[in-house]
Amino acid sequence: MNNQKQQKPTLTGQRFKTRKRDEKERFDPTQFQESIVQGLNQTGTDLEAVAKFLDASGGKLDYRRYAETLFDILVAGGMLAPGGTLSDDLTRTEFCVFTAQEDLETMQAYAQVFNKLIRRYKYLEKGFEEEIKKLLLFLKGFTESERNKLAMLTGILLGNGTLSASIVISLYNENLVKEGVSAAFAVKLFKAWINEKDIGSVASSLRKVGMDNRLMELFPANKRSCEHFSKYFTDAGLKELSDFARNQQSIGARKELQKELQEQMSRGEPFKDIILYVKEEMKKTNISEQTMIGIVWTSVMSAVEWNKKEELVTEQAMKHLKQYSPLLKAFSSQGLSELTLLVKIQDYCYDNIHFMKTFQKIVVLLYKADVLSEEAILKWYTDAHVAKGKSVFLEQMKKFVEWLKNAEEESDESDTEEGD
């Protein structure tokens, strides 16, 4: 047996043919563009025919690879160079969003073309969002009419759920904001969006992607105020958007105030200093006393780790609330504030099950500390209470309410005798 290793035969002068699937196809959108442009030129302004052509072409053309080119053509008529100008040396079509009529009805018809295309080829969804974000960054390169059409189209597509509200982030680009392009575009966009849905739906979509508190960023830093925002969008016929932004700013201010209040309490700041700070902030942010008493109550009840045993939590609550009663008193000078506080106490005792039996004791303690008046307690008992735990809490308060009524009657009789 030959132990020597046999040499493998070698092939010379032969060339292997690369299998088709191993070849890396060169990225060349020109041919793709020509096919799409030719089809659009044939279908013209018949958007039903455009939708059918796009549906059929997806089986022959590589939409996945050339998604950006496809959307550039449908919006602008041809491939866009950086900055938003059309590439001069390439074929283009006159049948696209930018050359269409500038009205809501026409843009709604175009929106249907995009909807059908993306429903048919789901993989285009992400690419389309990226395209819109890119187009928003190119706004300065478009004419005012082109911007208006894109704004309406975007608003409609946001309304029907084809686009996510996260695309709005492109409008916060510093250059667009500085030149007023973002705010003007936003007016058309939100009008179309609210026309499709309503402000509640718009607010919900913005909230989902964390954009609900960022609308002020549509303006430069020196104009980033609630007053300026409100005037700009109200004058443009979008009062509901102005009201929403004002409300969002107010919510933000309340959260910040509550956070600062809790920090001051945890540091053991004197009540007079805390009260002074809070009253100044109320003036600055236009927060009413009724709103403030709710914030103070929440802060006071968050300042301690509550015992989970029902029999021990009552004693703990009495001690804690007695200590903080001067703070509660400072923000319950009006009857409506007292009623707000009573409802907050009711909600809290219902939501925290180990406080269910403590409600009456809290109310009596705050009555004795001059935080709550007998008028407010009687009003709450009669018709100002809420549904949460109603029967339990009214039963708890029954004897104390009777005592208050009797004391009131005796006082009235005494006054009558003195008058005689």
Secondary structure, DSSP 8 states (H G I E B T S, - for coil): ---S--------S------GGGS-----HHHHHHHHHHHHHHHTT-HHHHHHHHHHHTTTS-TTTTHHHHHHHHHHSS-B-TTS-B-TTS---S-SGGGS-SSHHHHHHHHHHHHHHHHHSTTHHHHHHHHHHHHHHTGGGS-HHHHHHHHHHHHHHHHTTSS-GGGGGGGG-HHHHHTTHHHHHHHHHHHHHHHHS-HHHHHHHHHHTT-TT-GGGGS-GGG-SHHHHHHHHHHTT-HHHHHHHHHHHHHHHHHHHHHHHHHHHHTT--HHHHHHHHHHHHHHHT--HHHHHHHHHHHHHHSS---S-HHHHHHHHHHHHHHHHHHHHHT--SHHHHHHHHHHHHHHHHHSGGGGGGHHHHHHHHHHTTSS-HHHHHHIIIII--STTHHHHHHHHHHHHHHHHHHHHHHHHHHHHHH-
